[in-house]
Amino acid sequence: MPLIAAPTALAGGRGEGGTRGSTGQKAEVGGDGTVSVTVGGVVFDRSKNGGGDSVGALTSSTSWSPPPCWYAPKYTPEQLQKYLEPIWEAGSTGYEWDADQREKYNADDEKKGFNKDKSGKGYWWGSYVDKSYPPGWDSCDEDYFWVDLGDPPPADIENAVTPEVLAELAYAEIRVPGTEVTLAPAEATKVNLPTWVWLDGAEFKPVSVTASVPEIGVEATATAEPVSLRIEPGTPDAEVYPASGVCEIKDGRIGEPYAKGKANDTPPCGVKYLRSSGDGTFPLRATVTWEIHWTGSDGAGGDLPDGTFGATQDVVVQEIQAVNR
């Protein structure tokens, strides 16, 4: 894939670092036109993500949320030296702190300072922040730490990138198609007659995002698969089918398209309104639940909390004495 020009790392966008970094930000364009950009030390491949005007992000069905900040490779020894020494020389951080920092990084040793004797054998890791600033965005306050290539990050540093952490970051990048359902009758439904509800199977398929850190050869893919649809009629004066209001996926489709002659049948997925909407409409909400699982470059994998994405559409309900369908 051809490499195209991109800003220096952390020049902006989601995942910009809390402190300035310089692991090179890259942007590559695939044959399908998908751009994958290094954001916060992580490259996201979104070529298998959901598309279209109505796509949206998943909301976790639990209190869990993706990491608001994380640690990833940020500097080579030479880059860290180039970044820190001007700060110390300016004296704006105070003599005592500067002296401690010089000692920590062995800055006075020309050959070994900043781990220059390990150049090409590891990276200084630092924190990156989700630029939407969710709760906890400022919790990654560890100072830079060194990790040799091939070694895992320290186990006691939360959200240092591993395949599982990358899977959680990929979760945040998943986009799924909108959930406007098909109704029959389409223009206006009738009081006390079943309205059939379904989702087109062609629009309803798994999507995935892969997150990776090429510098250390670690990656993970998070995949979202649709499993069910919840119907909320928008009024208590209604009955849903099934009674739980949750329609399960079957043969790649949720619900069943209406066919002539089924006007009085009970739909596998649908709603029956018990009163008219008068001069207005009822806000029918359709929410799809997506199961999320992940696989990583180390052979590990597992499940992440289900995600949901829904949409509301207006339904006209008319009251008539008789109808032919």
C-alpha positions as CSV (number, residue, x, y, z in Angstrom):
1,M,0.0,0.0,0.0
2,P,1.4,3.5,-0.8
3,L,2.4,5.6,2.1
4,I,0.9,9.1,2.1
5,A,2.1,12.1,4.1
6,A,0.7,12.6,7.6
7,P,1.4,15.0,10.4
8,T,4.0,14.3,13.1
9,A,2.7,11.9,15.7
10,L,0.1,13.4,18.0
11,A,-0.6,16.4,15.7
12,G,-4.3,16.0,16.5
13,G,-7.3,13.7,16.3
14,R,-8.6,11.0,18.7
15,G,-5.9,9.6,20.8
16,E,-3.5,12.5,20.8
17,G,-0.9,12.1,23.5
18,G,-1.1,13.8,26.9
19,T,2.6,14.8,26.3
20,R,4.2,15.4,23.0
21,G,5.4,12.3,21.3
22,S,7.3,11.3,18.2
23,T,6.9,7.7,17.2
24,G,6.1,8.4,13.5
25,Q,2.4,8.8,12.7
26,K,1.6,7.0,9.4
27,A,-1.3,6.9,7.1
28,E,-1.7,4.2,4.5
29,V,-4.4,4.0,1.8
30,G,-5.7,0.5,0.9
31,G,-7.2,-0.6,-2.4
32,D,-10.7,0.2,-1.1
33,G,-9.7,3.7,-0.1
34,T,-9.7,3.0,3.6
35,V,-7.2,5.1,5.5
36,S,-5.6,3.6,8.6
37,V,-3.8,6.2,10.8
38,T,-1.5,5.9,13.7
39,V,-3.4,7.6,16.6
40,G,-1.8,7.6,20.0
41,G,0.9,5.1,19.1
42,V,-1.8,2.7,17.6
43,V,-2.7,2.0,14.0
44,F,-6.3,1.2,13.3
45,D,-7.4,-0.8,10.3
46,R,-11.0,0.1,9.7
47,S,-11.4,-1.6,6.2
48,K,-13.9,-4.1,7.6
49,N,-15.8,-1.6,9.7
50,G,-19.5,-0.7,9.1
51,G,-20.1,2.0,6.5
52,G,-22.8,4.3,5.3
53,D,-24.5,7.5,6.5
54,S,-26.2,5.9,9.4
55,V,-23.3,4.1,11.1
56,G,-22.6,4.8,14.7
57,A,-20.5,3.8,17.7
58,L,-21.5,1.1,20.1
59,T,-22.6,1.7,23.6
60,S,-21.5,-0.9,26.1
61,S,-24.4,-2.7,27.7
62,T,-22.6,-2.7,31.0
63,S,-20.7,0.0,33.0
64,W,-17.4,-1.1,31.2
65,S,-15.9,1.4,28.8
66,P,-12.7,1.3,26.6
67,P,-9.5,2.7,28.1
68,P,-9.6,6.5,28.3
69,C,-5.8,6.6,28.1
70,W,-3.0,4.1,27.5
71,Y,0.7,3.6,27.2
72,A,2.5,2.7,24.1
73,P,6.0,3.1,22.5
74,K,6.7,6.9,22.2
75,Y,10.4,7.6,21.9
76,T,13.7,6.1,20.8
77,P,16.6,7.0,23.1
78,E,17.7,9.8,20.8
79,Q,14.1,11.2,20.5
80,L,13.6,11.3,24.3
81,Q,16.9,13.1,24.8
82,K,16.0,15.6,22.1
83,Y,12.6,16.2,23.8
84,L,13.7,16.4,27.4
85,E,17.0,18.3,27.4
86,P,15.5,21.6,26.1
87,I,13.0,21.4,28.9
88,W,15.7,21.0,31.5
89,E,17.8,23.8,30.0
90,A,14.9,26.2,30.1
91,G,14.7,25.7,33.9
92,S,10.9,26.1,33.9
93,T,10.4,22.8,35.9
94,G,12.8,23.7,38.7
95,Y,16.4,22.7,39.5
96,E,15.5,19.8,41.8
97,W,13.1,18.1,39.4
98,D,15.5,18.6,36.5
99,A,18.4,17.1,38.5
100,D,16.3,14.1,39.4
101,Q,15.3,13.6,35.8
102,R,18.9,13.8,34.6
103,E,19.8,11.2,37.1
104,K,16.9,8.9,36.2
105,Y,17.8,9.0,32.5
106,N,21.6,8.9,33.2
107,A,21.7,12.0,31.0
108,D,25.3,12.8,31.7
109,D,26.6,9.6,30.2
110,E,27.2,10.3,26.5
111,K,27.1,6.7,25.4
112,K,24.5,5.1,27.7
113,G,22.3,8.1,28.7
114,F,18.6,7.6,27.8
115,N,19.5,4.0,27.0
116,K,21.4,5.0,23.9
117,D,23.4,1.8,24.2
118,K,20.1,0.0,23.5
119,S,19.1,1.9,20.4
120,G,17.1,-0.3,18.1
121,K,16.5,-2.8,21.0
122,G,13.5,-1.1,22.6
123,Y,11.5,2.1,23.2
124,W,10.6,4.5,25.9
125,W,6.9,4.2,26.5
126,G,4.6,7.1,27.4
127,S,0.9,7.9,27.9
128,Y,-1.6,8.8,25.2
129,V,-5.1,10.2,25.8
130,D,-8.5,9.7,24.1
131,K,-9.1,13.3,22.9
132,S,-12.8,13.1,23.7
133,Y,-11.6,13.2,27.3
134,P,-13.9,10.6,28.8
135,P,-13.8,10.1,32.6
136,G,-10.4,8.9,33.7
137,W,-8.5,10.4,30.7
138,D,-5.9,11.9,33.1
139,S,-5.3,8.6,35.0
140,C,-2.3,7.6,33.0
141,D,0.3,9.6,34.9
142,E,3.3,7.2,34.9
143,D,6.6,8.7,33.8
144,Y,8.3,7.3,30.7
145,F,9.5,3.7,31.1
146,W,11.7,1.5,29.0
147,V,10.6,-1.8,27.4
148,D,13.0,-4.0,25.5
149,L,11.7,-5.4,22.2
150,G,10.1,-8.8,22.7
151,D,9.3,-8.1,26.3
152,P,5.8,-7.4,27.6
153,P,5.3,-4.0,29.4
154,P,5.4,-4.0,33.2
155,A,2.4,-5.9,34.6
156,D,1.7,-3.3,37.2
157,I,1.1,-0.5,34.7
158,E,-2.5,-0.5,33.8
159,N,-3.5,0.0,30.1
160,A,0.0,-0.5,28.8
161,V,-0.7,-1.9,25.3
162,T,-1.1,-5.7,25.1
163,P,-3.3,-7.6,22.6
164,E,-6.2,-7.3,25.1
165,V,-5.8,-3.5,25.6
166,L,-5.5,-3.1,21.8
167,A,-8.8,-5.1,21.5
168,E,-10.4,-2.7,23.9
169,L,-9.2,0.3,21.9
170,A,-10.4,-1.3,18.7
171,Y,-13.9,-1.7,20.4
172,A,-14.1,2.0,20.6
173,E,-13.4,2.4,16.9
174,I,-16.1,-0.1,15.8
175,R,-18.9,1.5,13.8
176,V,-22.1,-0.5,13.0
177,P,-24.9,0.2,10.5
178,G,-28.1,2.0,11.5
179,T,-31.1,0.2,12.8
180,E,-34.0,1.6,10.8
181,V,-36.2,-1.4,10.5
182,T,-38.6,-2.3,7.7
183,L,-42.3,-2.2,8.7
184,A,-45.4,-3.7,7.1
185,P,-47.7,-1.9,6.6
186,A,-45.1,0.6,5.6
187,E,-46.8,4.0,5.4
188,A,-49.2,3.7,8.3
189,T,-50.1,0.8,10.5
190,K,-53.5,0.0,11.9
191,V,-54.9,-0.3,15.4
192,N,-55.2,-3.9,16.7
193,L,-53.5,-5.4,13.6
194,P,-50.0,-6.8,13.8
195,T,-47.2,-4.8,12.3
196,W,-44.4,-6.9,11.0
197,V,-40.8,-5.8,11.7
198,W,-37.6,-7.0,10.2
199,L,-34.0,-6.1,9.3
200,D,-32.5,-6.9,5.9
201,G,-29.8,-9.6,6.3
202,A,-27.7,-8.0,3.6
203,E,-27.1,-5.0,5.9
204,F,-26.7,-7.0,9.0
205,K,-23.4,-8.7,9.2
206,P,-20.3,-8.8,11.4
207,V,-17.9,-5.8,11.4
208,S,-14.4,-5.6,12.8
209,V,-11.5,-3.3,13.5
210,T,-7.8,-4.2,14.0
211,A,-5.6,-2.2,16.3
212,S,-1.8,-2.7,16.2
213,V,1.5,-1.2,17.2
214,P,3.8,-2.1,14.3
215,E,7.0,-1.1,16.2
216,I,6.6,-4.0,18.6
217,G,4.6,-6.4,16.4
218,V,1.5,-6.5,18.6
219,E,-2.1,-6.4,17.3
220,A,-5.7,-7.5,18.1
221,T,-8.9,-7.6,16.2
222,A,-12.3,-6.8,17.8
223,T,-15.3,-8.2,15.9
224,A,-18.9,-7.2,16.5
225,E,-21.7,-9.7,15.5
226,P,-25.4,-8.8,15.6
227,V,-27.4,-11.1,17.8
228,S,-30.8,-9.5,18.6
229,L,-33.2,-6.6,18.1
230,R,-35.1,-4.9,20.9
231,I,-38.4,-3.2,19.9
232,E,-39.8,-0.3,22.0
233,P,-43.1,0.8,20.5
234,G,-43.0,4.3,21.9
235,T,-46.3,4.0,23.9
236,P,-47.5,1.7,26.7
237,D,-50.6,1.0,24.6
238,A,-49.0,-1.7,22.5
239,E,-48.0,-5.3,22.4
240,V,-44.8,-6.6,21.1
241,Y,-43.8,-9.9,19.5
242,P,-42.3,-11.8,21.1
243,A,-43.6,-10.7,24.5
244,S,-40.0,-9.9,25.6
245,G,-39.7,-7.3,22.8
246,V,-36.3,-9.0,21.9
247,C,-36.1,-10.6,18.4
248,E,-33.3,-13.0,17.9
249,I,-31.2,-13.3,14.8
250,K,-32.0,-16.3,12.5
251,D,-30.3,-17.2,9.3
252,G,-28.6,-13.9,9.1
253,R,-31.9,-11.9,9.5
254,I,-33.9,-10.5,12.3
255,G,-37.6,-10.9,11.9
256,E,-39.4,-12.1,8.8
257,P,-40.6,-10.0,5.8
258,Y,-44.4,-9.8,5.6
259,A,-46.0,-11.8,2.8
260,K,-49.5,-11.5,1.3
261,G,-52.0,-13.5,3.2
262,K,-50.4,-13.1,6.7
263,A,-52.3,-10.0,7.7
264,N,-53.8,-11.7,10.8
265,D,-50.9,-14.0,11.6
266,T,-48.6,-13.3,14.6
267,P,-45.3,-12.1,13.3
268,P,-42.1,-13.6,14.8
269,C,-40.9,-10.0,15.3
270,G,-43.4,-7.1,15.5
271,V,-45.7,-4.8,17.3
272,K,-49.5,-4.3,17.7
273,Y,-50.7,-0.9,18.6
274,L,-53.8,-0.7,20.7
275,R,-54.7,3.0,20.0
276,S,-54.1,5.4,17.2
277,S,-51.4,8.0,17.2
278,G,-54.0,10.7,16.4
279,D,-52.5,13.6,14.5
280,G,-49.0,12.6,15.6
281,T,-46.8,9.6,15.6
282,F,-45.3,7.1,18.0
283,P,-41.5,7.0,18.3
284,L,-40.7,3.3,17.7
285,R,-37.1,2.6,18.8
286,A,-35.2,-0.4,17.4
287,T,-31.9,-1.3,19.2
288,V,-29.6,-4.0,18.0
289,T,-27.3,-5.8,20.4
290,W,-23.9,-6.8,19.1
291,E,-21.7,-9.5,20.7
292,I,-18.0,-8.5,20.8
293,H,-15.1,-11.0,20.7
294,W,-11.4,-10.5,20.0
295,T,-8.3,-12.3,18.9
296,G,-4.7,-11.2,19.5
297,S,-1.3,-11.7,17.9
298,D,-0.2,-13.8,20.9
299,G,-3.0,-16.4,20.2
300,A,-5.1,-15.0,23.1
301,G,-8.7,-13.9,22.7
302,G,-12.0,-13.6,24.5
303,D,-15.1,-11.6,24.8
304,L,-15.8,-8.0,25.6
305,P,-19.1,-6.6,26.9
306,D,-22.0,-6.5,24.4
307,G,-22.6,-3.3,22.6
308,T,-25.8,-1.7,21.5
309,F,-26.8,0.8,18.8
310,G,-30.3,2.0,18.1
311,A,-32.4,4.4,16.2
312,T,-35.9,5.9,16.5
313,Q,-38.4,6.2,13.7
314,D,-41.9,7.7,13.6
315,V,-44.8,5.4,13.2
316,V,-48.3,6.5,12.1
317,V,-51.1,4.4,13.6
318,Q,-54.6,4.8,12.2
319,E,-57.8,3.6,13.6
320,I,-60.2,2.1,11.1
321,Q,-63.1,-0.4,11.4
322,A,-62.0,-2.7,8.7
323,V,-59.0,-3.2,6.3
324,N,-58.2,-5.4,3.4
325,R,-54.6,-6.5,3.0
